[in-house]
Amino acid sequence: MHTEVRDRIAETQDRMLDLLGDLVAAESVSGREGPAQAVVHDRLADHDLEIDTWEPSIERLRDHPGFFETVSYEEYGYERRENLVATRAGSGDGRSLTLSGHVDVVNPNPVADWEYDPWAATVTDGRVYGRGALDMKGGIAAFIHAFEVLEELDVDLAGDLHLQTTIEEESGGTGGVLSALERGYRPDAAIIAEPFGIPNVGIAGAGVSYFRITVPGEAAHTAFKYAGENALGHATRVYQALEALDERRRERIEYQPAVNQDPRAEGSVTNLSVSVMEAGDWISKVPGEAVLTGRVGWPPGETSEEVRAEIAETVAAVAEEDPWLSEHPPEIEWFGWDADPHEVDTEEAIVRLATEHAEAVTGGQTEYVGGLGGLDERFYQLYYDIPAISLGPRGANAHGADEHVEIDSLVETAQAIALTAMDWCGVAEEN
């Protein structure tokens, strides 16, 4: 049966590519995911599935230890932003499995940098180009195709199978996967089809925190500069101290799965970046305030509290050595992303099965990867003790211009997911 499933997935791949084309065309920047969810709903409505859609409830989530208000929630709220779970009930007492993916994507701007239309899937040279083709509408199309082929071939899974598409992963995922878990969708294992480059299997995600540092000064007319205190100069010293901290952290922290994910990460598996610096509002005015906004990411091995404390100590040290800042200390605000890292034991049964089938369908050798970016998988692992892995396609330019996914890897992803689901959930014996 495994061979028949593999062959049918490859033979009918055009159906998967048609679905991916519809998903790419459904503009679904984080906060406005509705068009993509409508495509998924319409596709799954053709099957005998129990489909559940809901808007996240901030009240039900707020007290959860993994919750934080995402930037997309702050801008859009959760009204008309639905998650979706479609369930095929198992026919026996097999293990349950969730196949999950996020439908939100990042803005394609500047569109002028694209050779291809970001909102129209362009198929050329064995690739599909378009925003979200890789991250991660391609993975969604792959696992839906895997399910449809299992249905077509009357593969009767003994355990429950949940097909899940969620919102706002790009801004933290608390209204997405966390909301689904709190709604009761707690399987025995989960596979999220993030593009980690099959045959590789993702087993880890980074911790992530956003910060905003407000550095005070004293405004004055620049003709009387001596009467003011330039906040920009003091903020520059804070920036330089954070850059030095980043360098020290990169020298001391190692994490092999992150290097497996991207060899360029060697010596840089953690990252502290000031991304936005704002100061001043008029040419003839000494800036009375400067604001540094940034992100810190780190692999398993540290908690959010530990990382935040190190940053706070660094800023405090600058203030202590600065006559002005010692009397007017900078203020640190933590906002948006607040996630601890996670790691799944490679001896977990779901990891071993995914590895077996990823290697079989590709003919390659699996490397265990992850730890460079924050992932939805963490919610399963950290708070519910549910093993959750990433198994998805190959491609390039996620979040960038001319994002694309390799078609062969979409087929391989669908094949590996289908076979893993069969072995994990079990196949009911024929009468």
Summary of the structure (lengths in Angstrom):
residues: 431
radius of gyration: 23.5
end to end distance: 16.2
largest distance: 91.8
contacts: 1584
relative contact order: 0.20
helix: 40%
strand: 23%
